[in-house]
Amino acid sequence: MRSDDYVRGGSLLRLAAAALAFRVETLVRIRCRFVRLGEVRIQRRERGSLVAGAEGIEQFLVATSVNLIQAQRLIRRVCKDCKVENPTPVEALMEVGFSAEDAKATKTYKGKGCTTCNNTGYKGRVGLYEVMEVNDDIRELILIGASSLELRKKAIEDGMITLRESGLHKIRAGITTLEEVVRETVA
C-alpha cells in the first residue's frame, strides 16, 4: 500500500463534513489513517457510545474507517533561564497520579521569573498527547455501541498513555509544573 492511499482528516467538527468523509472513505475504499471528530465529542463523552458523539454517522463506518484517535493540549513550559526546584509534598504528587515511589523520586520545578519570560516563570509551550489506536478489540466495542468510558478503559488496558500520564512525564522531566498539568487534564 502506498502512502497516497491514505487520507488524513483533520478536525472534523461539523457533522456533515464528518459524515461525508466517512462515506467517501467507504466508497473509494481507502483507509483514514487519522480522523479526529473533535476531542470533546469523541474523547470525553461519558454517556452513550463513541458514535453518539457524532450522531448521524453509522457505527460500522466509524469502526471500519478510523485507525487512530488523538487528543492534545498545549501547556506552558517552565522558563529555562529562571528554573528553580520547587519542593512538592509527596501526597500532592500521589494525588495527581504519581505512584508512591515515583512521587518520592520526582523533583518538581517552577520559574521564579526573569526578563526572558517577562517574570511569568514560563517560556514557550509543550504538547500533551493522548493517542488511541483503534485495534480489533476497540473496533468490536464500537460496533456493539460501547460507551466512551468502556472504550477508554480498554485503550488504557492496551497501553494508551492518557493526557494526564503524558503530563506526569513532562513534570518528571522538569519541563512543566504540576499546576499546568492539573489545569489542562482530567484525572
N, C-alpha and C positions, 0 to 999 in steps of 0.2 A: 504494500500500500504506500502511496506517495504522500508527502506532506500536504500537497494541494487537494487531497481527498478529504481534508478536514475543514470544518467551518468553525470559526471562533465567534461565539455570540457574546457580546459584552454584557452590559446590564440591561436585560430585557424587562423593563419596569412596567410597560404597558401590556395589558393582557392581549390585545390584538397583535402586537408585534411578536410576543412570545408564542402565541398560537400559530401564527404564520410561520415562524422559524421552525417549530416542531413539524408542521405539515410539510414544509419544503424539504426538511431533512428526510422525512419518510418517503416522499415522492422521488427525490433524486438519489436516494439510497447512499447517502454519505453520513458519517458519524459526527455529531457535535462533540468536539473534544472538551469544550469548556462553555458552560452556559450558567449564568448567574441570574436567577429570576428576582433579583432584589433581595438583599440579605434578610430583611425583616420578613418577607413573605416566605422564604424557604428555610431559614435557619431558626427563627425564634418563635414560631407559632407553636403553642402548646396544645391547641385543640385541633381536632381533625387530622387529616393526612397531609402529606407533603403537597399533594395536588390541590388540596383545599386552599392552599396559599396562592394557587394560580388557577382559580375557578375557570372552567371552560376548556381546560386542556386535559385531554384524556390521560388516565394514569399510564396506559401502555405506551403512550407517546413519550412521556417523561422517562419511564423505566428503560425504554429502548434507546433513547436519544442522548440522555445525559450521562457523561462519563465522570464528571468532576463537579463538585460544588464548592465554592470558595467564599469565605468571609474575610474581611480585612478591616483593620482600624489603624489609624496613624496616631502615635503618641509622641510626646516631646522627649528629646534626647537630653541627658544631663550635659551641661557645658564642660568640655574637656579642660578649659583653662582655669576653672574655679571649682572643680570637682573635689569634694571632701567626703570622708567617711561619715556616715550618719547612723550611729548605733540604733538598731531597732529591736525591741523585745522579741524573744523567740516566740512568745504566744501570739504576737501580732502577725508574724510571718506564717505561723501554722494556721492562723485564722483565714488567711487568704489562699492557702493551698499548698504550702511547703510541708514536706514531711518533717518529723522531729529532728532527724539527723541533718537534713538539708538546712533547716532553719538555724541550727547551731553553727553550721559551717558558712552560712551566707553572710557576706558583708554588703550592706546597703550604702548607697551614696546619694548625695544631693549636691546641687550647685549653690555656692554661697552668694554668687552674684559678682559680676565684673563688667568691665566695659565691653568685652567681646559679646556678652549675652544681654547687654542693657540691664544688668542687675536682676535678671529673671531667674538665673540658675539653669536655664535651658537654652540650647542652641541646636536647631535642626529637629528633624523628626525621623522616626524609625517605624517600620510597619510591624504589626502583629498579624499573623495569618492563621487561618483555620481551613484546612483542605480536606474534604471528604471525598474519597474515591468511591464511585458508585460501582461496587463489585456485584457479583451474582446474588449474594445474601441481601444486600441493600436493595437491589432490583426487585427481588422477591417481596420484600417488605413494602416497597412502593406499590407493587401490583395488588397486594392484598389490602391496601389502604391503611397501612400502619401510621400512627401519629408521628409527628416530627420528634417527639421525645423518645419514642421507640427507635427511630432511625438514628438519632444522636447516640443513644446508648450502644447500639450495635456498632456504629462507626468508631466510638471510643474503644470498644472491645477489640476492634480490628486494628487499633493503633493510631487513630486520628489524634492529632495534637490540637486541643481547643485553644481559643483565643487567650483564655486565662493562662494556660500552660505555656503558650508562646511568650506571654508577658513575664511569667516567672523565669523563663530562660533569660530574658533581657535584664531582669533585676539581678539574677545570679552573675551575669557577665558585667554588671556595673554600667549598663547602657542607659537605664532609665530608673525612675523612682517607683516605690511601692504605690504612692498616691496616684501616679499616672496610670498604672495598670489597673488599679481598683476603679478608677474613674471611667475607664473605657471598656471594661469587660464585666461579664456576669459570672459568678462562681459556678 
